[in-house]
């Protein structure tokens, strides 16, 4: 009988640079909500010793370190959220819905708890996460295969790696989240040169969902280990009709006047105890499915946006905690991915697999390169060419604006109509500032606040 395999979960923690760029409905309140509902609860779970792999993008860390940012988050939790809940509860009572008002008043208490947790760590959330920071990513979450040049990839990757090394005393073992899992073989050498030794890739379209080959790490021709994601199990959580769609969970789409969610998915008034029971049952059921998946061996690698657990799925942290407990009870070998890869026997990268892959639509790059977002992609590439042409005379301000332009988030948000005019406004603003900086024309906007504060231009100047 084969030896049972292992399960590894990578939590990819990322937020586009929204700090200081708008508030509601689009802007830095995204970050404050993520801190309150996701990052603080996940930190609590990691503190218990849960063997989950935390990946932090440099651009998120930049925001958590930005002067005054966490003070504004605390003010949001202390002032804005209590008042918005109060106004909603008042409106519900006036409309004869005392049951909804009671739920809103209960929910307001969660923000008070988040404020207490933030104050307990002295407002230093990044310091709270630091003991668990295992993987890093590129500087601003750029789609690496869509960059024009090797120098452009180096600028993103090497600055991302260096910022991680400078921030965290914990040993970095070479784990790197390729943004959006957007991979093509030509970037492997550049990753290896930067010290990257392991990344996740999405090969479901190549191998097929559920295929045992998704449980086998691969060795690229140029060095890094490339670990396939197990989409069949990921979709139990993240797919259409997955666990978060259960009737007892908070409905993330139906909202009150002041943007609160006092309903469950089944239309009932939200009941936190009912939802907690469901989360515990689903977490345990997911552990059982993972046990079945690795019964015959292999490494089942599951990756999720951390923000799913709390920000988008209110009960997500409870689910994760129940999953970890379920794995312990069943003897499932749940491990940090770096530990799993330390002595792994990897297969060679499949011959003929040269097309770019991602965890976007059809596992291709179309989400970030479709006609709908061609203006974003094309202008960002043109800006990269202008930066390369400037050579050593490129102003640091222009390089930082280039990094902002290259963020994958603007095309993603625009492609799926997720944030109104915000992504195009942000992209256009950074493009205007890039051109002004390149022409050495003063710009009225603050110099990108705290984005890539220790940026090195050296990678951009390498041949």
Helices and strands as residue ranges (DSSP letters): E 6-13, H 29-34, I 35-39, H 40-47, E 53-56, H 58-65, H 69-75, I 76-80, H 81-94, H 98-120, H 125-130, E 133-137, G 144-146, H 150-167, E 176-177, G 179-181, G 185-187, H 188-193, E 198-201, H 204-207, G 212-215, E 218-219, E 225-228, H 231-238, G 243-245, H 272-293, E 299-305, G 306-308, H 316-330, E 333-334, H 337-341, E 347-348, G 361-363, H 366-369, G 371-373, H 374-390, G 391-393, H 396-405, H 408-415, H 422-438, H 458-461
